[in-house]
């Protein structure tokens, strides 16, 4: 069998469209510990997972930002916390 993975941050790397190996720069926020560091939300660095999903994907309802603003643009990689 074979495995096809695309648009993922995979430790150690993996071949496939949109895949990369980088520190996702998680930060703690109001709903948990796995928000993405984002300059627009007040962090000093931008997570490589922000706006790194498949550009053809439907936007996910929710947020990866500590300021709890709806994800927009290209979908972010990672868990999307429910909006308040």
C-alpha positions as CSV (number, residue, x, y, z in Angstrom):
1,X,0.0,0.0,0.0
2,X,1.0,3.6,-0.3
3,X,0.4,6.7,1.7
4,X,-0.3,10.2,0.2
5,X,0.1,13.2,2.5
6,X,-0.3,16.8,1.4
7,X,-0.3,20.2,3.1
8,X,1.2,19.0,6.4
9,X,3.9,20.0,8.8
10,X,5.6,16.7,9.4
11,X,8.6,16.2,11.7
12,X,11.4,14.7,9.7
13,X,9.7,15.7,6.4
14,X,7.6,13.8,3.9
15,X,7.4,14.2,0.2
16,X,4.2,15.7,-1.2
17,X,2.6,18.9,-2.2
18,X,2.6,21.5,0.5
19,X,4.5,19.4,3.1
20,X,7.3,20.9,5.2
21,X,9.2,20.2,8.4
22,X,9.2,23.2,10.7
23,X,8.5,24.2,14.3
24,X,4.8,25.1,14.3
25,X,5.3,27.8,17.0
26,X,2.4,26.8,19.2
27,X,1.3,29.3,21.8
28,X,-1.2,29.0,24.7
29,X,-4.5,30.8,24.3
30,X,-7.9,31.1,25.9
31,X,-9.0,27.6,24.8
32,X,-5.8,25.5,25.0
33,X,-2.2,25.1,24.3
34,X,-2.1,24.7,20.5
35,X,-2.9,28.0,18.9
36,X,-0.5,29.2,16.2
37,X,1.8,32.1,16.8
38,X,0.6,34.9,14.6
39,X,1.9,38.5,14.4
40,X,-1.7,39.8,13.7
41,X,-2.8,38.3,17.1
42,X,0.1,39.9,19.0
43,X,2.8,37.3,18.9
44,X,6.4,38.2,17.8
45,X,6.6,35.4,15.2
46,X,4.4,34.0,12.4
47,X,3.8,30.2,12.5
48,X,4.8,28.5,9.3
49,X,1.4,26.7,9.6
50,X,-0.6,29.9,9.2
51,X,-2.1,30.1,5.8
52,X,-0.3,26.9,4.8
53,X,-3.2,24.6,4.0
54,X,-4.5,23.6,0.6
55,X,-5.6,26.8,-1.2
56,X,-8.6,24.9,-2.7
57,X,-9.9,23.8,0.8
58,X,-13.1,25.1,2.2
59,X,-12.5,27.5,5.2
60,X,-12.9,25.8,8.6
61,X,-15.2,27.6,11.1
62,X,-13.0,28.4,14.0
63,X,-9.7,30.0,14.8
64,X,-6.0,29.2,15.3
65,X,-5.4,32.7,16.7
66,X,-5.1,33.6,20.4
67,X,-7.3,36.7,19.8
68,X,-10.1,34.4,18.7
69,X,-10.6,36.0,15.3
70,X,-12.0,33.7,12.6
71,X,-9.4,32.1,10.3
72,X,-9.5,33.7,6.8
73,X,-7.6,33.6,3.6
74,X,-5.9,30.2,3.0
75,X,-6.9,27.7,5.7
76,X,-4.3,27.3,8.5
77,X,-2.9,23.9,9.4
78,X,-3.8,22.6,12.8
79,X,-6.7,22.5,15.2
80,X,-9.3,25.3,14.9
81,X,-10.7,26.3,18.2
82,X,-14.4,27.1,18.3
83,X,-15.2,30.9,18.2
84,X,-16.5,32.5,21.3
